[in-house]
Amino acid sequence: MYVPPHFRDTDLPSLHAAMRAARLPSLVTATAEGLVATPLPLILAEAEGEYGTLYGHVAKANPQWKLAPVGEAMAIFTGPDAYVSPGWYATKQETGKVVPTWNYVAVHAYGPVEFFTDADRLLDVVTRLTERHETGRAAPWAVSDAPADFIRAQLNGIVGLRLPIARLDGKRKLSQNRSAADRAGVIAGLADSADATDRAMAAMIPPPD
């Protein structure tokens, strides 16, 4: 990922927070047959390894796990994003030398991927995934709510994955390269949007000094 210095995020807690907030990252592997990508929820085990370890699963019918990866796999996590109108910049009134752009948050995690079919490991992964997404609900569903033999049969249809993160690329493109007046205009423009993601992005932009 191309990351100019003023947009680079190297703070591990910040990177992990962005990864946890991404609801549906994509796992990408290079194979002898070309690139293969699957959108899927992933769990981040933050304390496992220098940068953390990712866990998830794919359908057994998905050919990605059968194709030997060439080099590292990559998991792509995307956060809030928003179109930035040049009309919001103070510079538009001053010189007119402005163009549209896009603000966004993205993290790319790289590392060797391992696929596995062990039933106990699969049960652990699906249990942790379920707990992550059911926590906070009024009546959270648990894997143990379903009959054990039914769950075991369902596990036969998936393949687990483990990806120990070897390196991370983080990018927070939040108008940091614009003047304080231009950033103020972007914040105001996004905050006034009817779109909730635009408003969330407005809150992320560094405020004018």
Secondary structure as the mmCIF struct_conf table of DSSP 4:
data_model
#
loop_
_struct_conf.conf_type_id
_struct_conf.id
_struct_conf.beg_label_comp_id
_struct_conf.beg_label_asym_id
_struct_conf.beg_label_seq_id
_struct_conf.end_label_comp_id
_struct_conf.end_label_asym_id
_struct_conf.end_label_seq_id
HELX_RH_3T_P HELX_RH_3T_P1 PRO A 5 PHE A 7
STRN STRN1 ARG A 8 ARG A 8
HELX_RH_AL_P HELX_RH_AL_P1 LEU A 12 ALA A 21
BEND BEND1 ARG A 23 LEU A 24
STRN STRN2 SER A 26 THR A 31
TURN_TY1_P TURN_TY1_P1 ALA A 32 GLU A 33
STRN STRN3 GLY A 34 PRO A 39
STRN STRN4 ILE A 43 ALA A 45
TURN_TY1_P TURN_TY1_P2 GLU A 46 ALA A 47
BEND BEND2 GLU A 48 TYR A 51
STRN STRN5 THR A 53 ALA A 59
TURN_TY1_P TURN_TY1_P3 LYS A 60 ALA A 61
HELX_RH_3T_P HELX_RH_3T_P2 PRO A 63 LYS A 66
BEND BEND3 LEU A 67 LEU A 67
HELX_LH_PP_P HELX_LH_PP_P1 ALA A 68 PRO A 69
BEND BEND4 GLY A 71 GLY A 71
STRN STRN6 ALA A 73 VAL A 84
HELX_RH_3T_P HELX_RH_3T_P3 PRO A 86 TRP A 88
HELX_RH_AL_P HELX_RH_AL_P2 ALA A 90 GLU A 94
TURN_TY1_P TURN_TY1_P4 THR A 95 THR A 95
STRN STRN7 THR A 101 GLY A 111
STRN STRN8 GLU A 114 PHE A 116
HELX_RH_AL_P HELX_RH_AL_P3 ALA A 119 GLU A 134
TURN_TY1_P TURN_TY1_P5 THR A 135 GLY A 136
BEND BEND5 ARG A 137 ALA A 139
HELX_RH_3T_P HELX_RH_3T_P4 VAL A 143 ASP A 145
BEND BEND6 ALA A 146 ALA A 146
HELX_RH_AL_P HELX_RH_AL_P4 ALA A 148 LEU A 155
TURN_TY1_P TURN_TY1_P6 ASN A 156 GLY A 157
STRN STRN9 ILE A 158 PRO A 164
STRN STRN10 ARG A 167 LYS A 173
BEND BEND7 LEU A 174 SER A 175
TURN_TY1_P TURN_TY1_P7 GLN A 176 ASN A 177
BEND BEND8 ARG A 178 ARG A 178
HELX_RH_AL_P HELX_RH_AL_P5 ALA A 180 ALA A 191
TURN_TY1_P TURN_TY1_P8 ASP A 192 ASP A 192
BEND BEND9 ALA A 194 ALA A 194
HELX_RH_AL_P HELX_RH_AL_P6 ALA A 196 MET A 204
BEND BEND10 ILE A 205 ILE A 205
HELX_LH_PP_P HELX_LH_PP_P2 PRO A 206 PRO A 208
#
